[in-house]
């Protein structure tokens, strides 16, 4: 190779195999998502013990259960623009430290108010960590495998939530409910030490933000030593017409329609997810199932997250917007079918599992879709705002079913209403596809060594 060549960073990543260094980044991001799932779900598992020990009624738990959801939304909305300004690595490290310390602190809470406040802070950390893990991972992926790898990483979330259930079932009788929060706090602090030592900054971010040439070269050289042959690094991609950053790009004329449709689809998906997860055991019991069966059948719903890897492969091969739109459309059909299957146990189990697979597949594919949609200068904000605004869908989903139940909607009518959200998400992604968004302007960042 001649010594005077310039390397296009993304082309370089595309041309080399996904090697040990990228798997290390993947592993760290996967564990962050896993802990996110564990910490988000942990409060639900310790809730029964809280009721007993603190002599509370069920309604008293509402603030604690929703505090983390509000924190998640705030953390995502604030952290996105910050990661586009300060970098992915420092933000990810701060977020992991924050949710580790807050979760550990909540193990020592003495009142419901203290626990609620600490859950909110834990939520802010979790809300900031998740989108940044997606963004960083996406920027180290070759284009042709990005959706598959991000979706694989996202499988950590349902795994973490499920592991939380099994661990809590074993830990609470032996060590009390506080032990679950101690575990959920200490583990991220150990991970933070690993992240501080091993996690690189995104190369695409460094080139786009004119970071020192040597840092870019040293990071790329861990993918392949061919990086040492280069005199300059460039990044060619769609840019905002005004050369803006963060939120300026996400809301710019070229991206605004796609942004709003991503928010809409993710919001509607979480309406279905939380409406089902929070209410299905109660609704099935009211429909005549014994409590134990109702609980076990409901547990099939979040299990469906494994379909995401297959969906990632399809997204890398076909039109990603249409692949996910189809999943949401089929989710709507299967959620509607849950309401029709009330009397038939076999059909009910099959339909709930199918709905869970389709719903979780669509939902966990959305971050990869957002990461591919935005350019580097706006990617952190784009992914984070979709996740942040979407979290309000989770809050809305829980209230929606409560309101429908208050108005005496029947089992079939409640699921028919919730199914509408899937249809809306499907249409939103088809509009995003139709509106386009990328293309045109090209930025080229050049870095040369200082002689």
PyMOL commands that set and color helices and strands:
alter all, ss='L'
color gray80, all
select helices_A, chain A and resi 9-15+20-53+58-86+88-106+112-139+143-175+178-198+203-208+213-221+225-229+247-250+256-286+291-317+320-340+345-373+376-406+411-435
alter helices_A, ss='H'
color red, helices_A
select strands_A, chain A and resi 5-8+230-234+237-238+442-443+447-448
alter strands_A, ss='S'
color yellow, strands_A
deselect
rebuild
show_as cartoon
